[in-house]
Every structure is written in structure tokens, then in C-alpha cells.
Amino acid sequence: MSAEQIPPLPPAEIWKLAQRIGDSKPEATNRRTRRRKASDMKPKKTWWAWRNYVPMGTVTIIAGTAGVGKSTILTRMAADWSNGTMAGDLEGQKVTVLMAAGEDDFERQVTPKLIAAGADTDLIEEFYVEMDTNTTKGVATMFQLGDDLDDLRADIIDSGAKVVILDPIISFMEGSPDRPKEVRAALDPVAKLAQELNVAIVCVMHWRKGHGSIAEKLSGAHAWRDICRSYIAVAKDKQTGYTVAQQDKNNYGPDGDCWAYAMTQAPVEVETGDEDQWGNPLTESQEFGVAIYLGPSDVSVDDLLAREKRANDGRSNSDPVRKLVKEFLQAATEPQSSEDIRKYVNNIDGDGIGHNQSVSNMTNKLSRMVEQGEIQRVGRGLYSVPILASPFGPSGTGHRHEWEPAD
């Protein structure tokens, strides 16, 4: 049909269309810019949930690779806050901590770890969402920053909490963690809430895969590091078995501090779900992780990342000679000389048939293995496998506790 053949609209229809166009205009809002002079604002104190490391009124990010004990460290910190033993402005007062666990079952993992760490569990609360549906009432579902921030505000006020832990933060946000605009949309309101109520909000994150600096491993979006006021990186030291933490960013004080934790296990009585003949719940003892604060560390996370990079720069961990060296030292009851190690790998198949390592080759390989934490040098030309820390008992005195080795 040509344009000439389209019948004209009646006047009444034209009027209706005009009204719809008028209805589509944006409604007026109360959003507007404001100004205020710095001279009208009074300087305010920065309060510390953990002195110099976790400021209140803002967001702190704790990040590292999976399996280094980030969540175990967080339960250690939560226990110390609940007992009033964390050095800082909350020291001496037992405070409420709100925790959202996006990956761990609270009853099966978080609560036992809190008990193992000596927490006052009356002061640590899980917060989650209950949602009514057409078929089921009271279904627990995942807390979402975009939908439930007002409820979180009310929960903080009602409980009097001073610390909020989101572990991991990715579980509670929509959008891509690699897109700055979407990260900003999720985290800016969280930072504003922390400022409004002067609470410490601690967010746990996993590092992105691949090599890079501490800042580069935080995520694919620089917005994460921009939003937080304190960023603590966590990594495992394979030479000692300790977990090392380093403050890579601190907007309210000096950064660069490093400290260490020993990871151990402690027994906790847990319910099995069965009952005895009198209807009492049956329990059994299970081991759960506990982080023991060891104090300042001479090794930084930067050092550990550099060591890892050197280990992967053209040096395969599947090197059969390296594997044989470790097997030989693990089986040995005392340190072995470089010459004994060389004889072993060169005669692995008997009658002198092996890997034909020269003295210089063997010396260089052993040196690299020491540098990368696979073995240790215990004397001139003597080597053994690393001896990790012996088990520790759980600390009940928080981060002011001075660790002493067990007898």
C-alpha cells in the first residue's frame, strides 16, 4: 500500500496519541545538585574496627586465591570482635557482627569455625532473605545488594552491629564483576551505607586467575580497588605453610604492613541429626579450621607472587628430576647431600641408568627448588623437605595474642 492509500486517522485518534506522548514525559524528581563550603564542615575522626587495617564507615576488601584460608581468617576476626579483643576503637567492648555466607553452609561450616575460634556466638548473626511464594512460605534465599540493602540497613540498626561481613561479595551482586559500571552500581550504595551508619563492611573476594601484581589480581575491574578504602591481599607461603596477609591499600593510614596466620584444626562437637533412645540429639567431634594470628611477617604477598612467577617462567613443576628429588627427600630420615641426591636420580633405573645430571645441573636445580619452597637447605650442601609448623591450639585472645610454640 502506498502512502497515498493510507487512510487518515480520525481526529479523536490523533487526540489520544497526543495525550500518550504527553504522558511519556519524565516525571519531576527531587534529585538536584547541592553545594557546601568546606569551612562549614567539621573534621571527623576515622574509627577503626581493627587498628590501621579495617576502618569503620567504609568498605574493606580481603582477597586471595581459593584455599588460602580467607574465610577461616574472617571467622577468627569475627570471634575477636565478638569478644572485644581486636585492637582498635572497638577493643574492650563485645560487638555484634552480621555475616552473609554465599558459599558455605552456616550451620555446617561457619558456626563450627566460630566455636573453634572461641567466638561469642550470641553476638554473631547470619543474615539472609526469606521469601514467600505461591507454594512455599519462608524459603531461605540469597541476599542481594540490589534488592535487600534497605533491609540490611534496618538489620544493622536493630542489632547494633559494628561489622558486616559479605563472603564472598560476588555472591550478593548482580552484573559482571569485570565491568566497572556494574561494580560501581552494586558497591557504591554499600559504601554509602557504611558511611551513613559508621560500620565496617568487609567483603571477601577471590583473585582472578593468571599472574600479575596484587592490584591486577583483585578482579577484572579496577572499580573494586577504587571503591574500597582498605585492601588486604592474602596468599599461602609454601615454604612455611603460613598464610600471609599484606595491606596493599589504605586511604586512612600507611599501607604495606604484612602479617601471618598459622592454619590449624580444632575439635568441635556437632549434631549428627540422629537421636538417642531418650530423644536427645547425638553429637560427634569433628575438626574445623582455626586461624592463629602470628604477628608481623618478613615475607610479603608481593614476595610470594614474585616467587610463584619465577617458578612458572619456563620451569615446569612436572620436571621428573624435581619429582624424584622430592620423593627421595620425603623418604629420607635425615638431610641428604647434593651428591647423594644426584646419585639417586642418575641411577633410578639401576646400573647407572637415570637422568644424567651433572654436578652443576643438580646444584642449579636444587637451588631453584629451595627458592621456590619445594625443598629446604639445612646445612652446607644438605637438603630436606620443608618442615611445616606443628599443630597449634586455638587462640582466645584475639590479635593482641603473642603466639608461643607448643612444647
C-alpha positions in Angstrom: 0.0 0.0 0.0 1.4 3.4 -1.0 1.5 6.4 1.2 -1.4 7.9 -0.8 -3.5 4.9 0.0 -3.1 5.0 3.9 -6.4 6.4 5.3 -6.1 9.4 7.6 -6.7 8.9 11.3 -9.9 10.4 12.8 -9.4 13.5 14.9 -10.3 11.5 18.1 -7.5 9.0 17.5 -5.0 11.8 16.8 -6.0 13.4 20.1 -5.4 10.1 22.0 -2.0 9.7 20.5 -1.1 13.2 21.5 -2.2 12.5 25.1 0.0 9.4 25.2 3.0 11.4 24.1 2.4 13.9 26.9 2.1 11.0 29.4 5.6 9.7 28.4 7.4 12.8 29.6 9.7 12.0 32.6 8.2 12.9 36.0 9.8 15.5 38.1 12.0 14.1 40.9 13.7 15.6 44.0 17.2 14.9 42.6 19.3 18.0 42.4 22.9 19.1 43.0 24.0 20.9 46.2 27.0 22.8 47.4 28.5 23.3 50.8 31.7 25.0 51.9 34.5 23.1 53.5 34.6 25.7 56.2 31.1 24.6 57.3 32.2 21.0 57.7 34.0 19.8 60.9 36.8 17.3 60.6 35.7 13.8 61.8 37.7 11.0 63.3 38.3 7.8 61.5 37.3 4.9 63.7 39.0 1.5 63.4 37.3 -1.9 63.8 40.9 -3.2 63.6 43.5 -0.5 64.1 45.2 0.6 60.8 43.7 -2.3 58.8 39.9 -2.3 58.9 38.4 1.2 59.1 34.8 1.8 60.0 32.5 3.9 57.9 33.7 2.3 54.6 34.4 -0.9 52.7 37.4 -3.2 53.2 38.2 -6.0 50.7 40.1 -9.1 51.6 41.1 -11.1 48.5 43.3 -14.1 47.5 43.3 -17.4 45.7 40.9 -20.1 46.7 42.1 -22.4 49.6 44.4 -19.9 51.4 42.0 -19.6 54.4 40.3 -16.2 53.8 37.0 -17.4 55.3 38.9 -19.0 58.3 40.7 -15.7 58.9 37.3 -13.9 58.8 35.8 -16.2 61.4 39.0 -15.5 63.5 38.4 -11.8 63.2 34.6 -12.1 63.9 35.4 -14.1 67.0 37.8 -11.4 68.2 35.3 -8.6 67.6 32.6 -10.6 69.4 35.0 -10.9 72.4 36.2 -7.3 72.4 39.8 -8.4 71.9 40.5 -6.8 68.5 43.0 -4.0 68.7 41.2 -0.7 67.7 38.4 1.5 68.7 36.1 -1.4 69.5 38.7 -3.0 71.8 37.2 -3.8 75.2 33.6 -3.9 74.0 31.9 -7.0 72.7 30.2 -6.1 69.5 27.6 -7.7 67.2 28.9 -9.0 63.8 26.5 -9.7 60.9 27.7 -12.3 58.4 26.3 -13.4 55.0 27.9 -16.6 53.7 27.4 -17.1 49.9 29.4 -20.4 49.5 29.5 -22.1 53.0 26.6 -23.6 54.9 26.4 -21.5 58.0 25.4 -24.4 60.4 27.9 -26.9 58.9 30.9 -24.7 58.3 30.7 -21.1 59.7 29.2 -21.8 63.1 31.7 -24.6 63.9 34.6 -22.4 62.8 33.3 -19.6 65.1 33.1 -22.0 68.0 36.6 -23.3 67.3 37.9 -19.7 67.3 36.3 -19.1 70.7 33.6 -16.6 69.4 30.7 -15.3 71.5 28.1 -16.8 69.1 25.3 -14.8 70.8 26.8 -11.8 69.1 27.4 -13.2 65.6 24.3 -13.4 63.4 23.8 -14.7 59.9 21.6 -12.5 57.7 19.7 -13.9 54.8 16.4 -13.4 52.9 13.1 -15.1 53.5 10.7 -15.0 50.5 7.1 -16.1 50.3 6.0 -17.9 47.2 2.8 -19.4 45.9 3.8 -22.9 47.0 6.2 -22.5 49.9 6.3 -20.0 52.8 9.5 -19.0 54.5 12.1 -20.1 51.9 15.6 -19.0 52.7 17.2 -17.5 49.6 20.3 -15.5 48.8 20.7 -11.9 50.0 21.1 -9.5 47.1 22.6 -6.0 47.4 20.3 -4.5 44.7 17.1 -5.7 46.3 17.8 -6.0 50.1 20.1 -3.1 51.1 17.2 -1.3 52.9 16.6 -4.4 54.9 20.3 -4.7 55.7 20.2 -1.1 56.9 17.3 -2.0 59.2 19.1 -5.1 60.5 22.3 -3.2 61.3 20.3 -0.6 63.2 18.2 -3.2 65.0 21.1 -5.4 66.0 23.6 -2.6 66.8 26.2 -4.4 64.6 29.5 -2.6 64.1 30.9 -5.0 61.5 29.2 -6.6 58.4 31.0 -9.5 56.5 30.0 -10.4 52.9 31.7 -13.7 52.0 32.2 -13.6 49.0 30.8 -10.3 47.8 30.3 -11.7 44.2 27.5 -14.0 45.5 25.4 -11.0 46.5 25.6 -8.7 43.5 24.1 -8.7 40.0 26.0 -8.0 36.8 29.6 -8.7 35.8 32.4 -8.3 38.3 34.6 -7.3 35.3 32.6 -4.3 34.3 33.4 -1.1 36.3 29.9 0.4 35.8 28.2 -2.7 37.1 30.6 -3.0 40.0 30.0 0.7 40.9 26.2 0.2 40.7 26.5 -2.6 43.2 29.2 -1.3 45.6 28.6 2.5 45.7 25.4 2.1 47.7 27.2 -0.3 50.1 30.0 2.2 50.7 27.4 4.9 51.3 25.6 2.6 53.8 28.9 2.0 55.7 29.5 5.8 55.8 25.9 6.5 56.9 25.9 4.1 59.9 29.7 4.2 60.6 30.1 0.4 60.3 32.9 -1.6 58.9 31.8 -3.7 55.8 34.3 -6.4 55.0 34.0 -8.0 51.5 35.8 -11.2 50.6 36.9 -11.8 47.0 38.7 -14.5 45.0 41.6 -13.4 42.9 41.4 -13.6 39.1 43.5 -16.4 37.6 46.9 -15.7 36.0 49.9 -13.7 37.0 50.0 -10.1 37.9 50.5 -7.7 40.8 48.3 -7.6 43.9 46.2 -4.9 42.4 45.9 -6.6 39.0 44.8 -9.9 40.6 41.9 -8.2 42.5 39.5 -8.5 39.6 38.9 -7.6 36.0 37.5 -4.2 37.0 39.6 -1.5 38.6 36.5 -0.3 40.3 36.9 -2.8 43.1 40.1 -1.3 44.3 38.8 2.3 43.7 35.7 1.8 45.9 37.4 0.1 48.9 39.4 2.2 51.3 41.4 -0.7 52.6 42.5 -3.7 50.5 44.2 -6.7 52.2 45.7 -9.4 49.9 46.2 -13.0 51.2 48.4 -15.8 49.9 49.9 -19.0 51.1 53.7 -19.3 51.8 54.5 -22.8 50.6 57.9 -22.7 52.4 56.4 -22.3 55.9 52.8 -23.3 55.4 51.7 -20.0 56.9 49.1 -17.7 55.3 50.5 -14.2 54.7 48.4 -11.0 54.6 49.5 -7.7 53.2 47.7 -4.4 53.2 48.0 -3.2 49.6 45.8 -0.1 50.0 44.9 2.1 53.0 43.4 5.5 52.3 43.4 6.4 56.0 46.9 5.5 57.0 50.2 3.8 55.9 50.0 0.7 53.8 52.4 -2.1 53.1 52.2 -3.9 56.5 52.4 -7.7 56.4 51.4 -10.3 59.0 50.9 -14.0 59.1 48.5 -16.7 60.3 49.0 -20.4 61.1 46.1 -22.6 60.0 45.3 -25.4 62.4 42.4 -27.6 63.3 40.3 -27.7 66.5 37.7 -30.3 67.6 34.1 -29.1 67.8 31.1 -31.1 68.9 28.5 -31.2 66.1 25.0 -32.7 66.0 24.7 -35.8 63.7 20.9 -35.4 63.0 20.2 -38.7 65.0 18.8 -39.1 68.5 19.4 -41.5 71.3 16.7 -43.6 72.9 15.6 -40.7 75.0 15.2 -38.3 72.1 18.4 -36.3 72.8 20.4 -35.3 69.8 23.5 -37.3 69.2 26.8 -35.5 68.7 30.3 -36.3 67.5 33.6 -34.5 67.3 34.8 -33.0 64.0 37.9 -30.9 63.2 37.4 -27.4 61.8 39.9 -24.8 60.7 41.2 -22.1 63.0 43.5 -19.2 62.1 46.1 -18.3 64.7 47.5 -14.7 64.4 51.3 -14.8 64.4 52.1 -11.1 64.1 54.3 -9.3 61.6 55.7 -11.2 58.7 59.1 -10.6 57.0 57.7 -12.2 53.8 55.1 -10.2 51.9 52.4 -11.3 49.4 54.4 -9.4 46.8 57.3 -11.7 47.6 55.1 -14.8 47.2 53.7 -13.7 43.9 57.2 -13.0 42.6 58.3 -16.4 43.8 55.4 -18.0 42.0 56.1 -16.2 38.8 59.7 -17.3 38.9 58.6 -20.9 39.4 56.4 -20.7 36.3 58.7 -18.9 34.0 59.8 -21.7 31.8 60.2 -24.2 34.7 57.6 -26.9 34.7 56.6 -28.4 38.0 56.2 -31.7 36.2 60.0 -32.0 35.7 60.7 -35.7 36.5 64.0 -34.9 38.2 62.4 -32.4 40.6 59.7 -35.0 41.4 62.4 -37.6 42.1 64.3 -35.2 44.3 61.2 -34.6 46.5 60.4 -38.3 46.7 63.9 -39.1 47.7 64.0 -36.4 50.5 60.5 -37.3 51.7 61.6 -40.9 52.2 64.8 -40.0 53.9 65.1 -39.9 57.7 67.7 -37.2 57.7 69.0 -34.4 55.4 70.8 -35.6 52.2 73.8 -34.2 50.4 73.5 -32.9 46.8 75.9 -35.7 45.7 73.7 -38.4 47.2 70.6 -36.8 45.6 72.5 -36.7 42.2 73.5 -40.3 42.5 69.8 -41.3 43.2 68.3 -39.5 40.2 71.1 -40.7 37.9 70.7 -44.4 39.0 66.9 -44.5 39.2 66.7 -47.5 36.8 69.8 -49.3 38.2 73.2 -49.9 36.6 73.8 -46.1 36.3 70.7 -45.6 34.1 68.9 -42.4 35.1 68.7 -38.7 34.3 72.4 -38.0 33.7 72.5 -34.9 35.8 75.9 -33.2 36.1 77.1 -31.6 39.3 76.3 -28.1 38.1 72.9 -29.1 36.7 72.0 -30.7 40.0 73.3 -27.8 42.1 71.3 -25.3 40.0 68.1 -27.4 40.2 68.4 -27.8 43.9 68.9 -24.0 44.3 65.8 -23.3 42.3 63.8 -25.8 44.3 64.9 -24.1 47.5 64.0 -20.7 46.1 60.5 -21.9 45.2 59.8 -23.6 48.5 59.8 -27.2 47.3 62.7 -28.2 49.5 64.9 -26.5 52.1 68.7 -26.2 52.6 69.5 -27.2 56.2 73.3 -27.0 56.0 76.2 -26.7 53.6 75.2 -29.0 50.7 72.5 -30.7 52.8 68.8 -30.7 51.8 65.4 -31.9 53.2 61.7 -31.4 52.6 60.2 -28.3 54.4 59.1 -28.9 57.9 55.8 -27.2 58.4 54.6 -25.8 61.7 53.4 -28.2 64.3 49.7 -28.0 65.3 48.6 -25.1 67.4 45.8 -24.7 69.9 43.1 -22.1 69.1 43.8 -18.6 70.4 41.2 -16.9 72.5 42.9 -13.6 73.0 42.5 -12.1 69.5 45.0 -10.2 67.5 46.9 -8.9 70.6 47.8 -12.5 71.4 51.5 -13.4 71.2 51.9 -16.9 69.8 54.1 -19.3 71.6 55.1 -22.7 70.1 53.7 -25.8 71.7 56.1 -27.7 73.9 
